[in-house]
Every structure is written in structure tokens, then in C-alpha cells.
Amino acid sequence: MQQIEQIKQYADALRLTMVKRSPEELIHRAQLDKPSYAEFILDMLYREVQHRQSTDLQRRLKLARLPKDHQLDSYNFNFANGMTPVQLKQLRELIWLEQNYNLILMGPSGTGKTFIAAGLVNEAVKAGYKAYFKTMEDIISILKLKDMTSSALNAHNRLLKAHLIAIDDIMLFPIKKHEAVAFFNLINHLHEKASVIITTNKSPKQWAETLEDEVLATALLDRLLFRCEVVKLEGKSFRMENRKTIFNEKNLTKSGES
């Protein structure tokens, strides 16, 4: 027992979480399998590396702040109009991310913009990239509070070091002049250093109207569109077509007939 405790202490000092958590299991497995010394050490280190990679992935997925629905394997090509299987396959390969390309997903509400953006962030995180999903409101809040709170400052620093940032519902609501300038400065910093995914239901012309500054809107678009793929999504809202109800429509129909 004393040896087990010493193993746990040394493992804790070396931050070997798996060894610290279950040295008894490792020893019991070795007694059964009778590996060589090299095989035993190799297996122990392999398990530790696997655990660290899994823990790191879960941490980065949590920081990405993905919405509930983001698994691109479930993308419904029969419903959506504007994204082909070939296009989505190419986007999922993330070659564009290596080249610092941007992606603009444009279309009415409910046509899959957010789902695709979140799905690509998910794929990027799993591939080892620093990727985050934010609404435009999140971004503005971070920019406003970064000089006031440590949490906002940390979030801002993560954005500056990101490989990919998805910004959902850009220009959906009017923003103040100083907020627009701060947003431009962020995009300008990321320009050709990281990739940005934009989802929007407004045309570039409407961006100028939302910002109430054509010069600023032009400068913003100039940086986003320099290396960029624009995908226009069309069709009816998936959410409205598949909306949930608390009522049993079959029973309602019967009661209406009577």
C-alpha cells in the first residue's frame, strides 16, 4: 500500500493523471498480461497521452461555445438549397482554413447558416485548431468589456490567437459607431492571420445601412471578401417546417369535427 501511495504522489508531481487515478489497474493488467518492461512503460504512457488529448479536446470544445445542433453528418441536403454534398465535403476538409480563407453564409433565417458554421467550428476544434463560435452580440460584448473584466479580456485574447472564428447573425441589429470601429479593428487584426465564418441574412448594401457608415462597411467588407467564399442559402425555414407543438394535432382535428 505504501508503494501505491508513493506512485500516486510521484504521478501527481509529474501530472500523470491516469497513473495517479488508477495505478492498481495498471499493475493488475501487467500481472495478467505479463508485458516486457518496455511494453509496460509504453502502454502506461500511451494511456496518459490518450487521456490528455481527450481532456484537452473537451476543454477546447467547451471554450468553442457551440450551439446544441452542430453535427454536420446530419445535414439535410434534401431540405436545404444552396449547399451541395461536394461543397460541404470540401469545407469539412478544412484546406481553406490552412489558407486563411473566409466563408460567408448568406440567406434567410432557418436555412442552415448557423448549423453549418457551428459544424465547421466543431470539425476545426477536433482537428486541433483554436476555433470559436460567437454571435455578433457576444463579440460586441467582449469588445466593450475587455478593459473592465478579466473574463472578457481572456475571451478577447483567445479571439486574437484564434485560427477560426464563426460570427453568427452579423448586422442583425444596429450597433453604435464606437462598437462598429472596435469590431472593424478586430477583423483587421485577424485579416490574413485567421479565418472568419460570417452568417448573415443581409446583403453587403444593408451592412452599410446597419452601420450607418458606408466607408466603414466598405473597409470591413474589403477585408472579409479578399480571400472568401460566399455561399447563398435559399428556401423555407427549417425550424418553421419542423416546428414542435405542445398539442396533439390529431386529437384537435377529431374534436373539431365533432
C-alpha positions in Angstrom: 0.0 0.0 0.0 2.9 2.4 0.8 4.3 1.8 -2.7 0.9 2.6 -4.3 0.7 5.8 -2.4 4.2 6.8 -3.4 3.3 6.0 -7.1 0.2 8.3 -6.8 2.4 11.1 -5.2 5.0 10.9 -7.9 2.3 10.7 -10.6 0.7 13.8 -9.1 4.0 15.7 -9.1 4.5 14.8 -12.8 0.9 15.5 -13.6 0.3 11.9 -14.8 -3.4 11.9 -14.2 -4.2 8.4 -15.5 -1.4 6.9 -13.4 -2.4 8.7 -10.3 -6.1 7.8 -10.8 -5.6 4.0 -11.3 -2.1 2.6 -10.5 -3.8 -0.6 -9.2 -5.4 -1.2 -12.5 -2.2 -0.8 -14.4 -0.4 -3.2 -12.0 -3.2 -5.7 -12.2 -3.2 -5.6 -16.0 0.6 -6.1 -16.1 0.3 -9.1 -13.7 -2.2 -10.7 -16.1 -0.7 -9.8 -19.5 3.0 -10.1 -18.3 4.3 -7.5 -20.8 8.0 -6.7 -21.1 9.3 -3.7 -19.2 9.3 -1.6 -22.4 5.8 -2.7 -23.3 4.5 -1.8 -19.8 6.0 1.7 -19.9 4.8 2.2 -23.5 1.2 1.2 -22.6 1.3 3.4 -19.5 2.5 6.4 -21.5 0.0 5.7 -24.3 -2.9 5.8 -21.9 -1.7 9.0 -20.3 -1.3 10.7 -23.7 -4.8 9.5 -24.8 -6.3 10.9 -21.6 -4.6 14.2 -22.0 -5.7 14.5 -25.6 -9.3 13.7 -24.7 -9.3 16.2 -21.8 -7.8 18.9 -24.0 -10.4 18.3 -26.7 -13.3 18.5 -24.2 -11.8 21.8 -22.8 -11.5 23.3 -26.3 -15.0 22.2 -27.3 -16.3 23.9 -24.2 -14.4 27.1 -25.0 -15.8 27.0 -28.5 -19.3 27.6 -27.1 -21.1 25.6 -29.8 -24.9 25.6 -30.1 -26.7 22.3 -29.4 -27.0 21.3 -33.1 -23.7 21.2 -34.9 -23.1 17.7 -36.2 -22.6 18.0 -39.9 -23.2 14.3 -40.5 -26.9 15.0 -40.1 -27.0 17.9 -42.6 -30.2 17.5 -44.6 -29.4 18.1 -48.3 -33.0 17.3 -49.3 -34.3 20.3 -47.4 -31.5 22.9 -47.9 -30.9 24.7 -51.1 -27.5 26.2 -51.8 -25.0 23.8 -50.3 -24.1 20.7 -52.3 -22.6 17.5 -50.8 -19.4 18.2 -52.7 -19.1 21.7 -51.3 -19.8 20.6 -47.7 -17.2 17.8 -48.1 -14.6 20.3 -49.3 -15.4 22.7 -46.4 -15.1 19.8 -43.9 -11.6 19.0 -45.2 -10.5 22.4 -43.8 -8.0 23.1 -46.5 -9.4 26.6 -46.8 -8.6 27.1 -43.1 -5.0 26.4 -43.8 -5.1 29.1 -46.5 -6.8 31.7 -44.2 -9.9 31.8 -46.4 -13.1 33.3 -45.0 -16.6 32.0 -45.5 -19.8 34.0 -45.7 -23.1 32.1 -45.4 -25.9 34.3 -46.6 -29.6 33.6 -46.6 -32.9 33.9 -44.8 -33.4 32.7 -41.3 -33.7 29.0 -40.8 -31.8 27.9 -44.0 -28.9 26.3 -42.1 -26.4 29.1 -41.8 -25.8 28.7 -38.1 -25.8 24.9 -38.3 -23.1 24.9 -40.9 -21.0 27.5 -39.2 -21.1 25.7 -35.8 -20.5 22.3 -37.5 -17.3 23.7 -39.2 -16.1 25.1 -35.9 -16.7 21.7 -34.3 -14.7 20.0 -37.1 -11.9 22.5 -36.7 -11.6 22.0 -32.9 -11.4 18.3 -33.4 -8.7 18.8 -35.9 -6.6 20.7 -33.4 -7.4 24.3 -34.3 -8.3 27.1 -32.0 -11.8 27.8 -33.1 -14.8 29.6 -31.5 -18.4 30.2 -32.3 -19.8 33.6 -31.3 -22.9 35.6 -32.0 -22.4 39.2 -33.1 -23.8 40.2 -29.7 -21.1 38.1 -28.0 -18.4 39.8 -30.0 -19.6 43.3 -29.2 -20.0 42.4 -25.5 -16.4 41.1 -25.4 -15.1 44.2 -27.1 -17.0 46.5 -24.7 -15.9 44.7 -21.5 -12.4 43.6 -22.3 -10.9 46.6 -20.4 -13.3 46.1 -17.5 -13.4 42.4 -16.7 -10.8 39.6 -16.7 -13.2 37.1 -18.3 -13.8 39.4 -21.3 -10.1 40.2 -21.6 -9.3 36.5 -21.6 -12.0 35.9 -24.2 -10.7 38.7 -26.3 -7.1 37.3 -26.1 -8.4 33.9 -27.3 -10.0 35.6 -30.3 -6.8 37.3 -31.2 -5.0 34.0 -31.2 -7.7 32.0 -33.0 -7.4 30.0 -36.2 -11.1 30.3 -36.9 -14.0 32.4 -35.5 -17.6 32.0 -36.6 -19.7 35.1 -36.1 -23.4 34.4 -36.2 -26.1 36.9 -37.3 -23.7 39.7 -38.2 -25.5 43.0 -38.7 -28.8 41.6 -37.5 -29.2 44.5 -35.1 -27.9 48.1 -35.3 -24.6 48.8 -33.5 -23.1 52.0 -32.2 -20.3 53.8 -34.1 -17.6 53.0 -31.5 -18.7 49.4 -31.4 -18.5 49.2 -35.2 -15.0 50.7 -35.1 -13.9 48.1 -32.4 -15.4 45.3 -34.5 -13.5 46.6 -37.6 -10.3 46.6 -35.6 -10.8 43.0 -34.6 -11.4 41.9 -38.2 -8.5 44.0 -39.3 -6.2 42.2 -36.8 -7.4 38.8 -37.9 -7.1 39.7 -41.6 -4.9 37.0 -43.3 -3.9 35.6 -39.9 -7.1 33.6 -39.2 -10.3 32.5 -41.0 -13.7 34.0 -40.2 -17.1 32.5 -40.9 -19.9 35.0 -41.2 -23.6 34.2 -41.1 -25.9 36.9 -42.2 -29.4 37.5 -43.7 -28.4 40.9 -45.0 -26.7 42.0 -48.2 -23.5 44.0 -48.2 -25.5 47.1 -49.1 -27.6 46.6 -46.0 -24.5 46.3 -43.9 -23.7 50.0 -44.7 -27.2 50.9 -43.6 -26.9 49.0 -40.3 -23.6 50.6 -39.6 -24.7 54.0 -40.8 -21.3 54.4 -42.3 -20.6 53.4 -45.9 -16.8 53.9 -45.6 -16.5 51.6 -42.6 -18.7 49.0 -44.1 -16.7 49.1 -47.3 -13.4 48.7 -45.4 -14.9 45.8 -43.4 -16.1 44.0 -46.5 -12.8 44.6 -48.2 -11.0 42.6 -45.6 -13.6 39.8 -45.3 -14.1 39.4 -49.0 -10.4 39.5 -50.0 -10.0 35.7 -49.7 -13.5 34.5 -49.3 -16.1 32.0 -50.4 -19.7 33.3 -50.4 -22.5 30.7 -50.1 -26.0 31.8 -50.7 -28.6 29.6 -49.0 -32.2 29.7 -50.0 -35.5 28.1 -49.2 -38.0 28.0 -46.4 -37.1 28.0 -42.7 -36.2 24.5 -41.5 -37.3 25.5 -38.0 -40.7 26.6 -39.2 -41.1 23.5 -41.4 -40.2 21.2 -38.4 -41.6 23.3 -35.6 -42.7 21.5 -32.4 -46.1 21.8 -30.8 -47.4 21.0 -27.3 -50.8 20.0 -28.7 -51.8 16.7 -30.2 -53.0 17.8 -33.6 -54.7 14.5 -34.3 -56.9 14.9 -31.2 -57.6 18.5 -32.1 -58.8 17.6 -35.5 -61.2 15.0 -34.1 -62.6 17.3 -31.6 -63.0 20.0 -34.2 -65.0 17.6 -36.4 -67.3 16.7 -33.6 
